[in-house]
Amino acid sequence: MEIKPTYIGTMLSLATVAFGLIAAGAWNKFIGDLIAVFFRPGNSVIAEFLYAIGVSVLAIVIVKNLGKLAERESFFGSKMDR
């Protein structure tokens, strides 16, 4: 039985996303527990707000840098095709 490359690519993508979600959940729990060490239990709203801001800033920086990398790679790729 022959396995089509598109099937393998789809399975690879699904497995990558699944493990990414598991890793994200583990990091989320770790960061939540770390914040609990530095803030008293009554300040959980403030801690969650600071956590949300930190994660948002980190996401913006990562997405921006990935966009720059994608532009640079597509630029070099188009120059090499000539």
C-alpha positions as a Markdown table, in Angstrom:
| # | Residue | x | y | z |
|---|---|---|---|---|
| 1 | Met | 0.0 | 0.0 | 0.0 |
| 2 | Glu | 1.4 | 3.4 | -1.0 |
| 3 | Ile | 1.2 | 6.3 | 1.3 |
| 4 | Lys | 0.7 | 9.7 | -0.5 |
| 5 | Pro | 3.1 | 12.5 | 0.4 |
| 6 | Thr | 0.2 | 14.8 | 1.1 |
| 7 | Tyr | -1.1 | 12.4 | 3.8 |
| 8 | Ile | 2.4 | 12.3 | 5.4 |
| 9 | Gly | 2.6 | 16.1 | 5.3 |
| 10 | Thr | -0.9 | 16.4 | 6.9 |
| 11 | Met | 0.0 | 13.9 | 9.6 |
| 12 | Leu | 3.3 | 15.7 | 10.3 |
| 13 | Ser | 1.4 | 19.1 | 10.6 |
| 14 | Leu | -1.2 | 17.6 | 12.9 |
| 15 | Ala | 1.4 | 16.0 | 15.2 |
| 16 | Thr | 3.4 | 19.3 | 15.3 |
| 17 | Val | 0.3 | 21.2 | 16.3 |
| 18 | Ala | -0.7 | 18.6 | 18.9 |
| 19 | Phe | 2.8 | 18.6 | 20.6 |
| 20 | Gly | 2.9 | 22.4 | 20.4 |
| 21 | Leu | -0.4 | 22.6 | 22.3 |
| 22 | Ile | 0.9 | 20.2 | 24.9 |
| 23 | Ala | 4.1 | 22.2 | 25.3 |
| 24 | Ala | 2.1 | 25.5 | 25.5 |
| 25 | Gly | -0.1 | 24.0 | 28.2 |
| 26 | Ala | 3.0 | 22.9 | 30.2 |
| 27 | Trp | 4.6 | 26.3 | 29.9 |
| 28 | Asn | 1.3 | 28.0 | 30.9 |
| 29 | Lys | 1.1 | 26.0 | 34.1 |
| 30 | Phe | 4.8 | 26.6 | 34.9 |
| 31 | Ile | 4.5 | 30.4 | 34.3 |
| 32 | Gly | 1.3 | 30.4 | 36.4 |
| 33 | Asp | 3.0 | 28.6 | 39.2 |
| 34 | Leu | 6.0 | 30.9 | 39.0 |
| 35 | Ile | 3.8 | 34.0 | 39.2 |
| 36 | Ala | 2.1 | 32.5 | 42.3 |
| 37 | Val | 5.5 | 32.4 | 44.0 |
| 38 | Phe | 6.0 | 36.1 | 43.6 |
| 39 | Phe | 2.4 | 37.3 | 44.3 |
| 40 | Arg | 0.1 | 36.8 | 47.2 |
| 41 | Pro | -3.0 | 34.7 | 46.6 |
| 42 | Gly | -5.2 | 37.8 | 46.9 |
| 43 | Asn | -3.4 | 39.5 | 44.0 |
| 44 | Ser | -4.2 | 36.8 | 41.4 |
| 45 | Val | -6.0 | 39.3 | 39.1 |
| 46 | Ile | -3.0 | 41.5 | 39.0 |
| 47 | Ala | -0.7 | 38.5 | 38.4 |
| 48 | Glu | -2.9 | 37.2 | 35.6 |
| 49 | Phe | -3.0 | 40.7 | 34.0 |
| 50 | Leu | 0.8 | 41.0 | 34.0 |
| 51 | Tyr | 1.0 | 37.5 | 32.6 |
| 52 | Ala | -1.3 | 38.3 | 29.8 |
| 53 | Ile | 0.6 | 41.5 | 29.0 |
| 54 | Gly | 3.9 | 39.6 | 29.0 |
| 55 | Val | 2.6 | 36.8 | 26.8 |
| 56 | Ser | 1.1 | 39.3 | 24.4 |
| 57 | Val | 4.4 | 41.3 | 24.1 |
| 58 | Leu | 6.3 | 38.0 | 23.6 |
| 59 | Ala | 3.9 | 36.9 | 20.9 |
| 60 | Ile | 4.2 | 40.2 | 19.1 |
| 61 | Val | 8.0 | 40.1 | 19.1 |
| 62 | Ile | 8.1 | 36.5 | 17.9 |
| 63 | Val | 5.5 | 37.0 | 15.1 |
| 64 | Lys | 7.3 | 40.2 | 14.0 |
| 65 | Asn | 10.6 | 38.4 | 13.8 |
| 66 | Leu | 9.2 | 35.4 | 12.0 |
| 67 | Gly | 7.6 | 37.8 | 9.4 |
| 68 | Lys | 11.0 | 39.5 | 8.9 |
| 69 | Leu | 12.6 | 36.1 | 8.4 |
| 70 | Ala | 9.9 | 35.0 | 5.9 |
| 71 | Glu | 10.4 | 38.2 | 3.9 |
| 72 | Arg | 14.2 | 37.7 | 3.9 |
| 73 | Glu | 13.9 | 34.1 | 2.9 |
| 74 | Ser | 11.4 | 34.8 | 0.1 |
| 75 | Phe | 13.6 | 37.7 | -1.1 |
| 76 | Phe | 16.7 | 35.5 | -1.3 |
| 77 | Gly | 14.7 | 32.7 | -2.8 |
| 78 | Ser | 13.5 | 35.0 | -5.6 |
| 79 | Lys | 17.0 | 36.3 | -6.3 |
| 80 | Met | 18.4 | 32.8 | -6.6 |
| 81 | Asp | 15.7 | 31.7 | -9.0 |
| 82 | Arg | 16.9 | 34.2 | -11.6 |
